Each structure stands twice: as C-alpha cells, then as structure tokens.
Amino acid sequence: MNIADQKIAVLIPCLNEEATVTTVVRDFKTQLPEASIYVFDNGSEDRTAALAEEAGATVVTVSRRGKGNVVRAMFRKIDADIYVMMDGDATYLATDIHKLLEPIVNNQADMVVGDRISSSAYDKQNTRPFHSSGNKLVRSLINVLFGAQCSDILSGYRVFTRCFVENFPTISEGFEIETELTLHALDRKVEFVQIPIEYNERPTGSESKLNTFSDGFRIIKTIAMVFKNYRPLLFFGMLALVFALTGLVFGAFPVIEYLQEGYVHKVPKAMLAASLELLAMLSLVCGLVLDTSVRQHREMLELRMIDYLRRHPR
C-alpha cells in the first residue's frame, strides 16, 4: 500500500478543548499535510469549534453527548482509506503518527493502538491512580477472557483501515468505546498491533471529561455484555453452575430432614432449591442455543469479510 495514494482522515473528538485544539490540529497538519482533519465537536460551550476552524480543521457538530456517539458519527460521515483517531486534549503526540501508520501501510493490521502502558508513559503522567488501577483491571479481565496480551485497552490514539471501520458496529455511547473497539478486534480475529507511544499530561486549562467511577462501571458493564454476547456458553454455563450449587446448598436441609424424620418441614427451602435447579437447567439451555447463534453470526461475518476484501483488494 502506497500511503501517497491513500485518502487519510484525522478524526479528533472534542468537548470544551479550546486550550488544546489549535495545537492538536496544527501539529497534525504539520505531520500529515496530505490528510483531511476533522474536529467532531460534541456540544462544546467554549470556543473549541471556532478555534478548530481557524486552525484549518473541518468542524462537524455532534449534538448527542458521549464519545461513543461521536465515534459513530465519525465512521458514518467520513469516507477515507485510513482513519486516524486521537483525543483533542494534546496528551497524544502527532509525531507518533508515522510509526502508527506503518503497520497499516504495510498491510500488517486493520487497527493500530497507541500503547501508553508499555513505555510507562501513562503511569508517569497520570495523576489519577484510580484510572491506572481501572485500566489494569479492564486489561486483565479482557486478557483472561480472550486469552490475549493487550497492553492498553483504553488508548484513544488509534489508526484504522477502511475495512475495519465499515465492518465495526458502534454500540457504546460513552468512553467505553475504546474497550468496544478492542473487544471487536479480539472476538472477530481482526489483525491489530500495539505500538508504544509517548503521553503528555493535560496542559493547564484542559480538564478531563472522564469520571473514574461512573465511566469505570460502564466499561466493566461493556465487558460483561460482550462476555454474554460473544461467550454465551461460558457466561450462562457459569450462571448455571452458581444456580446449581446454590440450589444444592438450600436443598441439603430438606433432604437431611426427610432422611432423619421421614417428613419435610422446610417446604419453602425445598421449593427454593427446586427453583434454583430449574434456573440452572434453563441457563445452560440458553447458553447452548445462544452459542450456536453466535457461531452462525461469526460464520456470516467471515463470509462478509471475504466478500468485502474481494471487492476492495489491497
């Protein structure tokens, strides 16, 4: 792939980033003069949109709040061969873009993630220890669930091919979108690589839009939903095991009572135990049915990807 022949779009989601948006736009115009730069303004109440236009970016307004909604608008509205996505807070360096583009240009990946963790850049600059802990927790959960070796699940600096963008269903509405992007690549076996990058602390006047607890909860919720949707047999199998074991615990009392006295006095416990065992069987059946459905969906997606690549050879 010759990068000179590729249509590159730089997509910058912004919300009240007047302190940094000019720097970000100008830095990317310097590093990628051939690229089209778009600032997706998510209803800023300051001069973000005006300053982005002055710096030479095309501003697109997204009224529905949430980074996931912004990414959905980006992928729907912008036509390009290569998509570069990064935050507008000047924490990521435009100078790193060339090494992020290399695997895309060489057809080695459909998504490249700017990895802040391997170089310890994030831990050095991050002043919010709960965010580091949350990142590690999410990374550990996903690596165990998918047998992966992801380093930075929540990085906002990424590069995508047209193939990835046109086959990615954006479901999330908030900051869990980065998690969704990574999970999609893992589950669909999309080729992606992680490249160590530098990371700066937010400049004075730029404030984070993240909320440690609410956004962390939404990310964990996303993982749970993906676990259920893409690993249904394991998810419902574990649920069935919990119901079955709990039912055995409650059922032991009336069984022992019957063996000792020949009569069951604890009828409610017996009914509860029977109900839990019934739930266990229903959960297992749900897991088996949904696992078959997910497998069929994966087969359909694989066929669609083959058809897409035949129609769009690299």
N, C-alpha and C positions, 0 to 999 in steps of 0.2 A: 504494500500500500504506500503510495506516494502522498505525503502529507500536503504537498503543494496542490494536489488535485482534490483535496477533501474540503468540504464545507464545515467549518468549525463554529460552534456556538458556545459562548461562555455565558452561563446562567448563574445569576447572583441573586439569591433570595434576600430581601431586606425588610426590616421593620425598625424604624427610628434609628437609622445608622448615618446621620448627617456628619458625624465626627470622622467617619472612616470611608464612606462610599466613594468619595472622589479619589482617594489614594488607591483603592482597590481597582477601580475602573481604569485609571491611568496606568497602573502597573501592568495590567493585563494588555492594554493597548500597546505597551512597550514590548512585552514578551511575545505577544501573538498579534502582530499588526494585521494579519490576514483574517483574523476571527471577527465574527459579529458578537458584540457584547450586549447582553440584555440584563437589565435590573428589574426583577419582579418585586414590586412594592406591595407589601401586604397591609396597606392602610396606614402608612406612617403619618404621624401627627407633627412631624418636623419637616425640614427641607430636604429630606433624602431624595425624593423624586426629582426635584429641581436641580440639585447638585449633580445627580447622576446624568441628567440630560446635558448639563453644562460640560461635564467631563467627556461626553461623547457616546454615552450608552443609550440604547433604546429602552424606554421605561414601559413596562406592562403592569397595569394595576390588577391585583387580585383582591377582591373585597372580602372573600371568606377567609377568616383568620385560621392560621395553622400552617406549619411548614409543609405538612403532607399535602394540603390543598394547593400550596404554591408549586410544589414539585409536579402535582397532577396537571396544573395549568402549563407549566414549562414543557412537559412531554407532549401535551396535546397541541400546543400552539406553535412550537418551534420545529422547523424542518431542518435537519442537519445530518451530516455523516458522522461527526464526532461531537459529543456533548461534554462540556466541562462544567461541573457544578462545584461551587465553593461559596462559603458564607461571606457576607459583606462587612464583617467586623474587623478585617485586617489581621486576623490571627494566623491565617494561612499566607504563605509567600507565593507570589506569582512566579518567582524564579524557579520554583519546584515543578512547574507545569511541564517542562520539557522531558524530565525523567518519567513523569506520569503518562505522558503521551507515547513514549517509546514502545511499551508492550502493545498498545492499540495499533500503532502504525505498522508494527511487525506481525500483526495478526496473531498475537500470543494470548490475547484476552479480550473479553467483551466488557469487562469492568475493571478499573484500576482504582484501588483505595489508597489514599494518602495516609500512611501509618504513622501516627504521632507517638505511639506507645513504645515501639521497639527502640527508638532513638532516645527514649526518656524525655523527649521534648515537652510532652504534655504534663508530665509529673513535675517538671522543673518550673513551668509557668503557671500551672493551675493553682489557684489559691483556695479552691473549694474541695477539701478532702473527701466529702461525701460523693462528689461527682466521680472522682477517681475510683472510689470503692464501688460505686454503681456500675461504672464501665467494666471493672474486673468481674463483678458478679454476672453481668449480662454476657460477657465474653466466655466465662467459664460454663454457664448454662448452655450456650449455643454450641460450644466446642464438644461438650459431653453429648448433647442431643444429636448432633450431626457427625460426630467423630471428626471434627475439623480442627484446624490450627489457626484460627483467626486471631489477629493481634489487636486490631482496633475496629470494633463493631460500630462505634458511634461517630466515626470521622465524617465531616461534612465536605471534605475535599475529594471529589471523585471524577472519573472520566468514564464515559460510556460510548459504546458503538451504537449505531442506528438499530442494529439487530436487538440489542438489549432493551433499548427504550421502547421500541414498537411491540415488544412482547412482554413488557412488565405491567401488570395490573396494579395501579396505585390504590390501596385500600385505606391506609392510615391517613389521619388528618393532622397530626401534630409532629412533635420531634421524634417520635418513634419511627419515622420514615426511613432513617438510616439503617435501623435494625431490619426493617422490612426488605430493603434493598439487598442486604447481605443474606438474609434468610432465603429470599427468592433465588439468589445465585447458588446457594448451597443445595437447596432442595431440587432445583431444576438442573443441577450439574453444569451450570454456566461457568465457563473459564474466567477466573478473575485472579488478579495478583495484588499484593500489598507492597507498596514502596515506602520506605522510611522517609519522612519529611521533617522539616523544622516547624516549630509552632511558637507564635508570639503571644504574650499576654495582651489582653484587650487594652487599647490606648485609653488615655484619660478622656472621659466624656462618652465612652461607649459602654453600655450596660447589657449584661447577658439577659436573654429572654427565657432562659431555662429556669425551671423550678425543680430543685433537687428531688423532692418527694413526689409531687404530682406527675412530673414527666418520667421519673423513675418507675412509678407504679404503672404508667401507661406502657412503658417499654416491656416490663415484666408481663403485663396483660397481653401484649402483642406476641411475646414468646409462647405464652400459654395457648393462645388462639392458633398459632402456627403449629404448635405441638399437636393440638387437637385436629387441625385440618389436614396436616401432612403426615402425621404419625398416629392415625386414629386407633390402630390396633394396639399399639403400645399404651396410648393415653387411656382408652377405655378398658384395656386389659388391667392396667394398674388400678383403675377405679373399681373394676370388678373384684380385684384382689382385696382392696380395702373393705368393700361391702361384705365380701365373703368372710373375711377374718373377723370383722365386727359382728356379723351375724352368728358366727361360731361362739364368740365370747358370750353374747347375750343368750344364745341357745343352750349353752352348757348348763345354766342354772335350772331351767325347767326339766332338762334331761336327767340331771342328777337327782332332782326332786322326785321325778317319776320312778327312777330306779330304787330310790330309798323308801318311798311311801306308796308307790303304785298309783299316784294321782298328781296332777299338775295344778298347783295353786297359783303359780305366777303366770297366768294366761297372757297378760299384756307383754311380758318378756318373750313368751313363745311366739306371739303374733309379730312382734318386732323382729325377732330373729328370722322368721319365715319371710317377712317383707324384705329384709336386707339380702337374704339369699336370692330372692326373686329379682331384686335390683341388680345383683351381681350377674345373674344369667342374662338379663336384658342388656346390661352394659357390654358384656362380652359379645353378644349378638350384634349390637350396634357397631362395635369395633370391627368385626368381621365384614359386615356389609359395607361400612364406610371405607375400609381398607381396599376392598375390591373396586369401589367407585374411584378412589384416589389413583389407584393403579391405572385404570382406564383413562383417567384425565391426563396422567403423565404420558401415556402412550399417544394420546391425541396431540398433546403439546409437542412431543418429539416429532411426530409426523408433520405438524405445522412448521416446526423449526427447519426440518429438512426441505420442505416446500419453499420456505422463505429464503433459505440460503441458495437454493437453485435459481430462484428468481432474482436474487441480489448477490451474485458471486463477488467475492472479494478480490 
